[in-house]
Amino acid sequence: MLQLILPVRCCVCGRVGEALCGGCRRCLVRCAPPLCELCGAPGPWPVRRCAECSGRRLAFASARAALVYETRARTLVSAWKERGRRDLASAAACLVSESVPRPDVDVITFVPGDRDRGLRRGHVPAASLAASLSELWALPFRQLLVRRPGVQRQRDLPRTERRRNVAHAFTATGAAPRRICLVDDIYTTGSTVTACATALRREGATHVSVVCLARAVR
């Protein structure tokens, strides 16, 4: 009855039927090789470090994303994060599992979001994605990080200030497993996942693989 009154619509085109219809799924731009070996940025040829991550101290071993963060992916993410479409978490996990190989890790965790935004949204997108991926990849799921209150929102800051803003924003909940998959929704500059990986490495992690739904490409 509820589906008759409020039918499920595609988050991109609005067509009735699925949370993400097959046509829009096919039109999403995938992060396909060749990629930067470290940060996963698409490029004209494979490199160990691309211009984006060269010269930076990144605490993670690798970062991979399923989608290029272009128009359709932005619409999907906006519906998922800002418009309460919690049903998109499973679709996002499927997109990731189709494009990103299962990491060789002991546990999967996520980048914790701001508490107030999580309450307003009713969910933490990165946590929902990590939980869905843990089922698809048969990996244990644990919350290993907490976010300190009062950290300014990254999207409101210029690129040059993002690293400083999150440098000490996260702390580990305790001793960390050695090999960890760290999940976030969007990879923009890598500052947030680097801060998280640093906190995990302080507590014993030796290898942190970052997995995201989408990444910004410059």
Residue pairs with C-beta under 8 A, 6 or more apart in sequence:
7 16
7 17
8 16
8 17
8 18
8 19
8 87
9 15
9 16
9 17
10 16
10 17
10 18
10 19
10 20
10 21
10 24
11 19
11 20
11 24
11 75
11 76
11 79
11 80
11 85
11 88
12 20
12 21
12 24
12 72
12 75
12 76
12 79
13 21
13 23
13 24
15 21
15 23
19 85
19 87
19 88
19 91
20 76
20 88
20 91
24 72
25 91
25 95
27 72
28 67
28 72
28 73
28 76
28 95
29 67
29 68
29 70
29 72
29 73
30 66
30 67
30 68
30 99
31 40
31 42
31 64
31 65
31 66
31 67
31 68
31 99
31 215
31 217
32 42
32 99
33 42
33 46
34 42
34 43
34 44
34 45
34 46
34 47
35 41
35 42
35 43
35 46
35 64
36 43
36 46
36 47
36 48
36 49
36 50
36 52
36 53
37 46
37 47
37 48
37 49
37 62
38 48
38 49
38 50
38 53
38 58
38 62
38 63
39 49
39 50
39 52
39 53
39 58
39 62
39 63
39 187
39 190
40 62
40 63
40 64
40 65
40 187
40 215
41 50
41 52
41 53
41 215
41 217
42 68
42 217
43 50
52 190
52 218
53 190
56 190
57 194
58 190
58 194
58 197
59 194
59 195
59 197
59 198
59 201
59 208
60 182
60 190
60 193
60 194
60 197
60 208
60 209
60 210
61 207
61 208
61 209
62 209
62 210
63 187
63 190
63 193
63 209
63 210
63 211
63 212
63 215
64 99
64 100
64 101
64 209
64 210
64 211
64 212
65 96
65 99
65 100
65 187
65 211
65 212
65 213
65 214
65 215
66 95
66 96
66 98
66 99
66 100
66 212
66 213
66 214
67 73
67 95
67 99
67 213
67 214
67 215
68 214
68 215
68 217
69 77
69 186
69 188
69 214
69 215
69 216
69 217
70 217
73 213
73 214
76 88
76 92
77 185
77 186
77 213
77 214
79 85
79 88
80 86
80 88
80 89
80 92
80 125
80 185
81 121
81 125
81 185
82 121
84 121
84 122
86 122
86 123
86 128
89 123
89 125
89 128
89 129
89 131
89 132
90 132
92 129
92 132
92 185
92 213
93 129
93 132
93 133
93 135
93 136
94 136
95 213
96 129
96 133
96 211
96 212
96 213
97 133
97 136
97 137
100 211
102 137
102 139
103 137
103 181
103 209
103 211
104 179
105 139
105 177
105 179
105 180
105 181
105 207
105 209
106 140
106 177
106 178
106 179
106 180
107 139
107 140
107 141
107 142
107 144
107 177
107 179
107 180
107 181
108 130
108 133
108 134
108 137
108 139
108 140
108 141
108 142
108 180
108 181
108 183
109 130
109 141
109 142
109 143
109 144
109 145
109 180
109 181
109 182
109 183
110 124
110 126
110 127
110 129
110 130
110 143
110 145
110 182
110 183
110 184
111 126
111 145
111 170
111 182
111 183
111 184
111 192
111 193
111 196
112 124
112 126
112 127
112 143
112 145
112 146
112 147
112 170
113 124
113 125
113 126
113 127
113 147
114 147
114 151
114 153
115 147
115 149
118 124
125 185
126 183
126 184
126 185
127 143
129 183
129 185
129 213
130 141
130 181
130 183
131 141
133 139
133 181
133 183
133 211
134 140
134 141
139 181
143 173
144 172
144 173
144 174
144 176
144 177
144 180
144 200
145 170
145 171
145 172
145 173
145 196
145 199
145 200
146 170
146 171
146 173
147 169
147 170
148 168
148 169
148 170
148 171
151 165
151 166
151 169
152 165
154 162
154 165
154 166
154 188
154 191
154 192
155 188
157 165
159 189
162 188
162 189
162 191
162 192
163 189
163 191
163 194
165 191
166 191
166 192
166 195
167 195
168 195
169 192
169 195
170 195
170 196
170 199
171 199
172 199
172 200
172 202
172 203
174 203
175 203
175 204
176 200
176 201
176 203
176 204
176 205
177 204
177 205
178 204
178 205
178 206
178 207
179 205
179 206
179 207
179 209
180 200
180 205
180 207
180 208
180 209
181 208
181 209
181 210
181 211
182 193
182 196
182 197
182 200
182 208
182 209
182 210
182 211
183 210
183 211
183 212
184 192
184 193
184 210
184 211
184 212
185 212
185 213
185 214
186 212
186 213
186 214
186 215
186 216
187 193
187 210
187 212
187 214
187 215
187 216
188 215
188 216
189 216
193 210
193 212
196 208
197 205
197 208
197 210
200 208
201 208
